[in-house]
């Protein structure tokens, strides 16, 4: 490590004689201080602070990635997607029994809001098994059906993601 050397230039004024002519007092000379190595120390400190900041940002990004990939807030046997948890049953029930079972688990039948959500769910399903979604038409007014999701959100007909040929039962639509 380098040592700091400080230089100072100092001049003293001579005492004035008590003569009749007075000269204006001389202005004090500027004092100059020189420090060697000061700019190097500043550069080193700045570099270390930037390195520390980059390490902290890298750690934060790695933590977020790890948390999202390996840590789930969903109960055991449930699958996470986006900010929701999904449970896929291994037994068949009626729609009403399925909804009651969901309510018992503080949940509800599937409500599909996006194509990405539907794609995630359909990848998890067994192809030889029937499943229910949380869409019903319990309220009939003058022969018209009023579809509604079990979480009380209205059904948007323009945002359907049915597979080709579905619904395949007149009672389903």
C-alpha positions in Angstrom: 0.0 0.0 0.0 1.3 3.5 -0.8 1.8 6.0 1.9 0.4 9.5 1.6 2.7 12.4 1.5 1.4 15.9 2.1 3.2 19.1 1.1 2.3 22.6 2.2 3.8 25.9 1.1 3.5 28.5 3.8 4.9 32.1 3.8 4.9 34.5 6.7 4.5 38.3 6.4 7.3 40.4 7.8 6.3 42.9 10.5 5.8 46.4 9.2 7.7 49.4 10.2 5.8 52.3 11.6 6.7 54.6 8.7 4.5 57.2 7.3 4.0 55.6 4.0 1.8 52.6 4.3 1.7 49.9 1.9 -1.3 47.8 1.4 -1.0 44.5 3.2 0.1 41.7 0.9 -2.6 39.1 0.0 -1.9 35.8 1.6 -0.5 33.2 -0.8 -2.7 30.3 -1.7 -1.8 27.1 0.2 -1.5 24.1 -2.0 -1.9 20.6 -0.7 -0.8 17.6 -2.8 -1.8 14.0 -1.9 -0.4 11.2 -3.9 -2.4 8.0 -4.2 -5.7 9.6 -3.3 -7.3 9.1 -6.8 -6.1 5.5 -6.8 -7.9 4.8 -3.5 -11.1 6.4 -4.8 -10.9 4.3 -7.9 -10.4 1.1 -5.9 -13.2 1.9 -3.6 -15.6 2.7 -6.5 -14.6 -0.5 -8.3 -15.2 -2.6 -5.1 -18.7 -1.0 -4.6 -19.7 -1.7 -8.2 -18.5 -5.3 -7.9 -20.4 -5.7 -4.6 -23.6 -4.3 -6.3 -23.2 -6.7 -9.3 -22.8 -9.6 -6.9 -25.9 -8.6 -5.0 -28.0 -8.3 -8.2 -26.7 -11.7 -9.4 -27.6 -13.3 -6.0 -31.1 -11.8 -6.2 -31.7 -13.1 -9.7 -30.5 -16.6 -8.8 -32.7 -16.6 -5.7 -35.8 -15.6 -7.7 -35.1 -18.2 -10.3 -34.5 -20.9 -7.7 -37.7 -19.9 -5.7 -39.9 -20.1 -8.8 -38.5 -23.3 -10.1 -38.0 -25.4 -7.0 -40.2 -23.9 -4.3 -43.9 -24.1 -4.4 -46.6 -22.6 -2.1 -49.0 -25.2 -3.3 -50.1 -28.2 -1.1 -48.6 -31.6 -1.7 -50.0 -33.3 -4.9 -51.0 -29.9 -6.3 -49.4 -28.4 -9.3 -48.4 -24.7 -9.5 -49.1 -22.6 -12.6 -48.9 -18.8 -12.7 -50.2 -17.7 -9.3 -52.6 -20.6 -8.9 -52.5 -24.2 -7.7 -54.2 -27.1 -9.5 -55.3 -30.5 -8.2 -56.1 -33.3 -10.6 -58.2 -36.1 -9.1 -57.7 -39.8 -9.6 -61.3 -40.8 -9.2 -64.5 -39.9 -11.1 -67.4 -38.1 -9.4 -70.4 -36.2 -10.7 -70.1 -32.4 -11.3 -71.8 -31.6 -8.0 -69.7 -34.2 -6.0 -66.5 -32.8 -7.6 -67.5 -29.2 -6.7 -68.2 -30.3 -3.1 -64.9 -32.1 -2.9 -63.2 -28.9 -4.1 -65.0 -26.8 -1.5 -63.9 -29.2 1.2 -60.3 -28.5 0.1 -61.0 -24.7 0.1 -60.9 -24.6 -3.7 -63.3 -24.8 -6.6 -63.5 -26.5 -9.9 -61.2 -25.3 -12.7 -61.8 -21.8 -14.1 -60.0 -21.3 -17.3 -58.9 -17.7 -18.0 -56.3 -18.1 -20.7 -55.2 -20.5 -23.4 -51.8 -20.9 -21.6 -53.7 -22.0 -18.5 -55.7 -24.5 -20.4 -52.6 -25.9 -22.2 -50.9 -26.4 -18.8 -53.9 -28.2 -17.4 -54.5 -30.4 -20.4 -50.9 -31.6 -20.4 -51.4 -32.9 -16.9 -54.7 -34.8 -17.6 -55.0 -38.5 -18.4 -56.6 -39.0 -21.9 -58.8 -41.9 -20.8 -60.4 -40.1 -17.9 -63.2 -37.5 -17.8 -62.8 -34.2 -15.9 -65.1 -31.3 -15.0 -64.5 -27.6 -15.3 -66.2 -25.0 -13.1 -68.6 -23.7 -15.7 -72.3 -24.0 -15.2 -75.6 -22.6 -16.5 -77.7 -22.9 -13.4 -79.8 -19.8 -14.2 -82.2 -20.2 -17.2 -84.2 -17.2 -18.3 -86.8 -17.8 -20.9 -84.9 -20.7 -22.4 -81.6 -18.9 -22.6 -78.5 -20.2 -20.9 -76.4 -18.0 -18.8 -73.0 -19.5 -18.3 -71.0 -18.6 -15.3 -67.8 -19.8 -13.7 -67.9 -21.1 -10.2 -65.8 -18.3 -8.9 -68.6 -15.9 -10.1 -66.8 -14.5 -13.0 -69.0 -14.2 -16.1 -68.3 -16.5 -19.1 -66.8 -14.8 -22.0 -67.9 -16.6 -25.2 -65.2 -15.0 -27.4 -62.5 -16.4 -25.1 -63.3 -20.1 -25.6 -60.5 -22.6 -26.0 -62.6 -25.7 -26.7 -60.9 -28.6 -28.6 -62.3 -29.3 -32.0 -65.7 -31.0 -31.8 -66.4 -29.8 -28.3 -68.7 -29.4 -26.7 -70.0 -32.6 -28.2 -73.2 -32.9 -26.2 -76.2 -30.6 -26.6 -76.6 -30.4 -22.8 -73.0 -29.0 -22.6 -73.7 -25.8 -24.6 
